[in-house]
């Protein structure tokens, strides 16, 4: 009798521990709002990196975490609708993949933590009070600092020294932050003896017209500002630049891989590894208001040698020496 009572008592004592373990393994919910089509291989590769890093931190889909995706594919109406849908699911945290997507999510919630994976000027956009202390429900990572607007021009002049007219390409709808990069570009243009040309466009037809106009006169060049529209249409942009024989600089590796002349910018995969770390910290109780917005800690220079030769250009030895990769 005493043995049975002992076992019963042991079971009663163990119950709170069992309940605590089950609670600790409850499924947490992550929302992700993408400005790309679901079948785009580039964001899917970033997603794979995020999942892998999240797994290393103990969060495994189907066991203790669920990820709800919404792929808006640059459609503004879809962005607004999917932002509402994700917030209605009441996830523990949401990952926003662009500045416009973050703005749409903030219209729906000021309480659910949001991690910005690929942001630009979140202070200027009004998302956070400061980079060091965001102060609200948004934290995360920016792609590139404003000074890159001048650095891209410097690289273009090194690889194509004859260039004296440079168009700065951007879509105002997907890059509402365009002045963040455009102002440093204009400031640097004078020191390089270059005529700076702001080149906004809103769709692929306007894009083609802008590049054709830039190619009508000799010694023209191009800088493609980072934004989600240009990421989606990277194949068209690099193809048009090649057709019009325009030396062009891009922010990300996948432009050089698609045939672009040169890219210089942050490693997007690194942003997703670091975003997984922030998600882990928030899910374990960290306050996003106190997690600083982080700048890139890994920049990469990629040169496409085939495109360089096709344009009749020569890569300076100093660029070859510091390039992370030369595509042959």
Buried (B, 14 or more C-beta within 10 A) or exposed (E): EEEEEEEEEEEEEEEEEEEEEEEEEEEBBBBBBBBBEEEBEBBEBBBEBBBEBBBEBEBEEEEBBBBBBBBBBBEEEBBBBBBBBBBEEEBBBBBBBBBBBBBBBBEBBEEBBBBBBBBBBBBBBEBBEEBEEBBBBBBBBBBBBBEBBBBBBBBBBEBBEEBBBBBBBBBEBBBBBBBBBBEBBBBBBEEBEBEBBEBBBEEEEEBBEBBEBBBEEEBBBBBBBBBBBBBBBBEBBBBBBBEBEBBBBBBBBBBBBBBBBBBBBBBBBBBBBBBBBBBBBBBEEBEBBEBEBBEBEEBBBBBBBEBBEEBEBEBEEEBEEEBBBBBE
